[in-house]
């Protein structure tokens, strides 16, 4: 989690001084990066920033930073850096992400994280989001690791885990609370189920 904080801070201090909006967020997460183990809780404090440029959207948050470029219609590609979870650590990684707005309701995202040290290989991440009544969103994701990545789990290249969560957001004035809860199943070794809970409280500064 410390890597995420310093990544956000590093990008933040190098941004143009004419920035008009900043986000300060605090996140709490219940999850596990290991099979056959109990989920553990983590918390972090992060800075966020978004700025429209002539090229695309410049962004940084608690887990990634980069530039998002518009593509055909409602699709986009983002290039930058992110954090890749491996067993009991988080790796500083290069990142690309493709997003498609399939229609008014469905959104599909495909991304890849590449460990910059080369030790932990690559992780592919696919997610499908579907809005539900009462402001809820249903998220389904699936991850796949390269041979080097899966070696950390004593497994071969292939599917790593999949999960299903419900997400909802509440906003008042400049505050916003995002809540996500569900479960994931490991697709290697014992194929056990584990809970997933994410809570993020953020405040938007404007001037």
N, C-alpha and C positions, 0 to 999 in steps of 0.2 A: 504494500500500500504506500510506502514511503516513495517508491519510484514514481507512482502516479502523481503524488503531490509535487515532487521536484520537477517532473515533466511539465505539469501545468504552469508552475511558477516560472520555469525557464522560458517557455513560449510567451507567457504574459509580459515579462519585462522586455522582450524584444519586439513587442507590437508597436504600431504607430501611436504617438502620443495624442493624436486627435480622436482617440476612441471615445465614444459617447455612452456605451453601456458595458457594464461588467456584471458577472454573476459570482456570488460567494455561496458555495454549497457545502453541506455536510451530509455524508452518506453512511448508512449502517447496512451491513449485509450478513445474511446467514446462508452459508454455502460451504462446499468442500471441493477441493481439487484432487482428492484422492478417493479411490474406490475402497470399499469395506472400512470406512471410517466415519465417525460422527461429524455432522456439520459444525463448523465453528463460526463465530461472529467476528466481523472486521468493521472498522470505522475509519473514515478519512475526511479531511477538510480540503477543499479544492477551489481554485479560481476558474471561472469560465469566461469566455469572450466570443462574440460573433460579430463579424463586420462584412458587409457587402462591398465587394470591390468590382472593378470593371472586368476582372477575370472570373471571379466566382466568390464563394462564401468562405472567408477565413474563420476558423473556429478552433477552440481549445476547451476541454472539459476535464473531468476527473479521470478519464480513461484513454483519451486520444486527442490528437491535435493535427491539423493539416488544412488542406484547401479542397473544397467541394466544388466541382465544375458541373454545370448543367449539360445534359445530353438531350437526346430526342424526347420531345414532349415533357413528361413529368419524371424522367429518369435522371440520374446523376452518377458521377464517379468522384470519390474522395481519395486523396493521396496524402499520406503523412506518416505519423508514428503512433504507436499504441502500446498497450500492456497485454502480454500474453501469459495466462495462468498455466503453470506447469507444476504438477504435484504440489509441493508446499511453498512455491516461490512464484514471483511474477517477473517476467522477462521484458526488457526494453526491446521493442520490435518495430520493423517497418510494416506499413499497413496500406492496403488498398481496399476500397469498398464500392460495390455497385448497388444501386437501388432503383427499383422500378415501382411506379404506382400503376398496378395492373388495371384498376378501375377506381371508382370513387370509394370503394370499401377495402380493397386488398392492396397490401404493400409487401413486396418481396425484396430481401436484402441478401447479398452474397459478398463475403469479405474474406481476406486472407491476411494472416499475421506471419511474419518471417523473423525468426530470432536473429538479431544482428551479429551475435557471436558465432552463429552456425551450429552451436551445440545441440539446440533443441528443435531444429528444423522448422517446420511450417504447420500452421493450424488453419483449417478452412471452417468458416462459420456461415450457416444459412439460417435465415429467420423469415417467417411469414406472420404478418399481423392482420387481424380482422377486428374491426370495431363492433361492439355489442351494445344493446340498450343500456340505459342508465350511465352512460359515459365510460363504460368498461371497454377494455381492449384485450383480445385473446392473442397471446404470442406463442408460437411454436417454433423451436429452434433445433438444429442438428449440427454437430461438429465432427470433423474428420481430421486426423493427424497424419503427418508424414512418418516415414520409418524412424527418423531421428527423434521426432516428437514422441511417438508412441513407445520408443525404447525406454523412456523415463518411467513408463508404467509396466515395463517388462512385457510389452505386447508388440505386435507387428502393425505395419501401416494399415489404417482402416478407420471405421467409424468409432468415435470416442464416447459421445453421450448425446442424449436428446432430452428435451424438456418442454413443459407446458406451463404457462403462467397467466394469471389475470392481472391487469394493470389499470390503475385509476389515478387521476390527478385532481387536486383541489388547489384553487388559486384565490387569493384575496390581496388586493392592493399590489404590492411588489413581492409578496411571498408566494411560494408554490411548494406543495408537498406531493411527491410522486410515490405511490405505493405499488409494489409488485409482489405477488405471492403465488407459489405453485410447487412443482416437484420436477426432478430430473432423474433419469435412469442411465447408469453406466452401461455401455454396450461392450465392455471388455471385462474379463475376469468374472466376478461374482454377479454382475448385472443387477446390483442393488439400487433401490430407490432412495433418494435423499431430498429433504426440503430445500426450497429456495425462497428467500425473502429479501427484498431490497426496499429500503426506505431512503428517500432523498429530500431534504429540505433546502431550498435555495432562496436567495434574496437578490433582486435586480437593482443595481445602482445605475442611476441615470443623471446626466447633467448637461 
